[in-house]
Amino acid sequence: MDFQKQKPIYLQIADRLMEQILGGQVDDRMPSVRDVAALMGVNPNTVVRTFDHLQTAEIIYNRRGVGYFVSADAKERILAAQRREFLEDELPAIRQRLKALNISTHELIKELEK
């Protein structure tokens, strides 16, 4: 996996895993830390940090001695978090760019409907 410098690697891995959960590529049980580390080409400690992040967000949970599993409401939690991130982080920059380019709301909506 090619990583970007602007965002921590563990968050990029978390994003990838959340995409896989949303896409149905991960069912109930998460792949092991070692499997994810080998697949992504990173240290297992980085994947542990990723799993801790996802567990804190209640997207996955740990069954001690068994492994990590996808929460029943993981898809809803992921979508809610992604919507919130878009509205709080990305939309203000888009709004500012639209204003700088003098693109009206009407013109934008027209383009989006194409």
C-alpha positions in Angstrom: 0.0 0.0 0.0 1.3 3.5 -0.9 1.0 5.8 2.1 0.6 9.6 2.1 2.8 11.8 4.2 0.0 14.1 5.3 -1.9 11.5 7.4 -0.5 9.0 9.9 -0.2 5.4 8.5 -2.4 3.9 11.2 -5.2 6.2 10.2 -4.7 5.4 6.5 -4.9 1.7 7.3 -8.1 2.3 9.4 -9.6 4.2 6.4 -8.8 1.2 4.1 -10.3 -1.3 6.6 -13.4 0.9 7.0 -13.8 0.9 3.2 -13.6 -2.8 3.2 -16.2 -3.1 5.9 -18.5 -0.8 4.0 -17.9 -2.8 0.8 -18.7 -6.1 2.4 -15.2 -7.4 2.0 -14.8 -8.0 5.7 -17.6 -10.0 7.3 -17.9 -10.6 11.0 -14.3 -11.4 11.9 -11.4 -9.1 11.2 -8.1 -10.5 9.7 -5.4 -10.9 12.3 -3.0 -8.2 13.2 -0.1 -10.2 11.6 -2.1 -10.8 8.4 -3.0 -7.1 8.0 0.6 -6.1 8.8 1.9 -8.5 6.1 -0.7 -7.3 3.6 0.0 -3.6 4.2 3.8 -4.0 4.6 3.9 -2.4 8.0 5.0 -3.2 11.5 2.4 -5.2 13.5 2.5 -2.5 16.2 1.1 0.0 13.6 -1.8 -2.4 13.0 -2.4 -2.7 16.8 -2.6 1.0 16.9 -5.1 0.9 14.0 -7.2 -1.7 15.7 -7.1 0.3 18.9 -8.4 3.3 17.0 -11.2 1.3 15.4 -12.1 -0.3 18.8 -12.3 3.2 20.4 -14.7 4.2 17.6 -16.7 1.1 18.4 -16.3 -0.2 14.8 -14.6 -3.4 15.9 -14.4 -5.2 19.3 -12.0 -7.7 20.7 -12.9 -11.1 22.1 -9.9 -11.9 24.3 -8.0 -14.9 22.9 -10.2 -15.1 19.8 -9.6 -12.0 17.8 -11.2 -8.8 16.6 -14.8 -8.7 15.2 -16.8 -6.1 13.3 -19.5 -4.5 15.4 -23.1 -5.0 14.4 -23.6 -1.3 13.7 -20.1 -0.7 12.2 -21.4 0.4 8.8 -23.7 3.1 10.4 -20.9 4.3 12.6 -18.5 4.5 9.7 -20.9 6.4 7.5 -21.8 8.8 10.4 -18.1 9.5 11.0 -17.3 10.0 7.3 -20.3 12.4 6.9 -19.1 14.4 9.9 -15.5 14.5 8.6 -16.8 15.7 5.2 -19.0 18.4 6.6 -16.5 19.7 9.2 -13.2 19.3 7.2 -13.7 19.0 3.5 -16.9 21.1 2.9 -15.5 24.4 4.3 -12.5 24.2 1.9 -14.9 23.4 -1.0 -17.1 26.3 0.0 -14.1 28.6 0.1 -12.9 27.4 -3.3 -16.4 28.0 -4.8 -16.4 31.5 -3.5 -12.9 32.2 -4.8 -14.0 31.0 -8.3 -17.3 32.9 -8.1 -19.3 29.7 -8.7 -22.9 30.1 -7.5 -24.9 27.5 -5.6 -27.3 27.3 -8.6 -24.4 26.6 -11.0 -22.9 24.0 -8.6 -26.3 22.2 -8.2 -26.7 22.2 -12.0 -23.3 20.6 -12.4 -23.9 18.0 -9.7 -27.2 16.9 -11.3 -25.5 16.0 -14.6 
